Amino acid sequence: MTQQNILTNSQGQQLLDESRVDNILTIIKHTTKEFLNWWYVKMTVWHLRMLVRVSTILDDNLSISLLIKNFFLPWHRDFSLIGYVFGILIKILFLPIAILIYLLFSFLYFLLICIWVLLPIATLIYILKSLLGI
């Protein structure tokens, strides 16, 4: 039993099936559908995962969760009164600054995600405005 390829004839020439060629509207529809799926689903999920990653990196670099967890521990494990006072004082001064930086970067990245989602819509609106002369 020999295996035959339907795309080639007996002489080895490649056959083209021109009866199944997609028209331009089908190609545009498919391309638009794929673009919208990529832009609004795949890349939005990627950006949300990146937001979680940025959040983890910021928390790791600023040590926010570690400082909150060890808030009442003395500074550098110095169990004297000065170690406790200095440790709590440093954490009280550092934590609001670190939390502010964390919230600022998270908000800016979330704003980037919102701009990413709205960019194709805004582009279409500006194209239509320029074409219609509004």
N, C-alpha and C positions, 0 to 999 in steps of 0.2 A: 504494500500500500504506500503510495507516494503522497506526500503532503504538497498541496498547491497553495500558492499565495494568490489571493483574489486581486491584488494590486498589480500583478505582473502577468503577462501572457506567456505563451509557451516559448517565445524567443527571448524572454528575459526583459522585454521592454515594459516600462512602468505604464500602467493604464490609469487614466484620470477619469473619475466619474463626474462629468460636468453637470449631470442632472441634479446633483445634490449641493450645488453651490449656494451659500446663504446670500440673501440680498442685503443691501446696505442698511435697511431699517432693522433687520435682525441683528446685524453686527453692532450697530449703534446701541440697540436695546441691551444686548449682552454686555457690551463694554461699559455702559452706564450702570447696569446692575452690579457688575463686578467692582467698579470704582466705588459706588455707594456702599457696598458691603465692606470693602477694604477700609474706606475712610471712616464710616460711622460705627462699624462693629469691631473689626480687627484692630485698627489703630487706637480706637478709644479704649478698648480693653488693654492694649499695650501701655497706653498712657496711664491708665488707672493702676496697673501693676507697677509702673515706674514711680508713681506717686507713693505707693506703699514702700518701694525700695528707697526713695529719697527720704521718706519719713524714718525708716529704720536707720539709714546712714546718719541723718541728723541727730537722732536720739543717741546713737552710738558715739558720735563725735562730741556731742555736748554733754553726755552722761546724765541726761535728765532723769530717766527712770532709776538709774543707780543712785543718784543723789537723793531722790525722793524716798527710795527704799531704805537708805542709810542716813536719813535726815538727823536722827538723834544720836548717831555715833560720833565720838570725838574725832577731831582732826588728826589725821595720821596715827590713829589709835593711841593718842596721848590721853590717858584716863584721868588726868587731873582736871580741876575746874577750868583752867585756862584752855585746855584741849576741847572740852565740851562747849564753852562759850565761843571760842574762836571757830570751831567747826560749824555750829549752828549759825553764827553770824556770816561766815563766808557763804554758806548755802542759801541763806536768806537773801544775800546780795546777788549771788550768781544765778539762782533759779529763775527769777523774773526775766532777766536778760536772755537766758537760754530759751525759756519758753516763748518769749517774744520773737526771737530769731526763728525758732521752730515754726511758729504760727505764720510768720511772714513768708518763709520759703514755701510752706504748704499752701498758703493762699495764692502765692504767685504761680505755683505749678498748677493749681486748680484753675486759675484764671487762664493759663496757657491751654488747658484742656477745653475750656469753654470757647476760647478763640478758635481752637482747632475745629470744634464742632460747627461753629457759626461761619467759618471762612467760605465754604462753597456757597452757602445761601447768600451771603453778602456779595460775593463775586457775581452771582447770577442777577441779583438786584441791581448792581451797578452797571452790568452789561445791558440789561433791559432799559435802565434809565437813559443810558447813552444812545441806545438804538432808537428809543421812542422819543427822545428829545425832552424828557421831563426834567 
